[in-house]
Structure formats: structure tokens, C-alpha cells
Amino acid sequence: MSEHNDLQRDLHMDMRLAEAYIPSQMYGETFDLRTALINGTIFPELYRPYPPRTAV
């Protein structure tokens, strides 16, 4: 291994990898199956549609 690679490895040895954060979810109302397939989720609180595009 080259000296450059050894230096990079040593610099990153104490760094932590990414950690996922998943908040607790309360199960409540759900979409009907047809709406869930269209929206990509069964949970209304997780549905976040993109805003409509405006013509340029």
C-alpha cells in the first residue's frame, strides 16, 4: 500500500459510519389499498407528493 493510502486510512479510522434514525410511528388511519398503491405508501402521514412543476 502506498504512503498516501496509509495516511488516508489512518485519518478515517476513528470516523463513524452513517447511522440511520427512524422515528417511532403510531399506527392509525391507513389508505385503502388502491390509494396506497397510487401513493406508494399505506400511511397518509408518510405521503409527501412533490409540488407540481410549473412550465418554464
N, C-alpha and C positions, 0 to 999 in steps of 0.2 A: 504494500500500500504506500502511496506517496505521502510525503510530509504534509501536503495540503489536505489530503483526505483525513489523515490522523488529526490534524488541527480541527477540522470541521466536526469530526466525530466527538472529540473532547469537548467542544463548545456546546454540543447538543445533548450530552449525556445526562445533564441534570434538568432538562426540559421535560415537562409532562406532555403526554399526547392529549388530543382533544377529549373533552368529557361531554357527554350528552346530558341535557337537562330535560326531563319530561315531567311537566306539572301533573298533579293528580286531577283526574277528571271525574266529575259527578255524572252518572248516567241519568238522563232524564228523557225528554221528548226525543223521538227519532223520526227521520223522514220515512215515508213509505218506500218500498223497495224500488219502484220505478224512479221516483225523485232522487233517491240515493245513488242510483246508477248514473243518472244525468249529472248530478253534482259531484260525484266522486267521493262522497262520504255519507254515512248514515246519520251523523250527528250534526244538527243545524249549527251549533256553536263553532264547529270547525270549518264550516263552509265560508270561504273568503274569495268571492269571484273577483277577477281582475276588472278594473274600471273599463268601460267601453272606450275604444280608440276613437279619436277624432280625426277627421280627414285633414290631410295636410295640403 
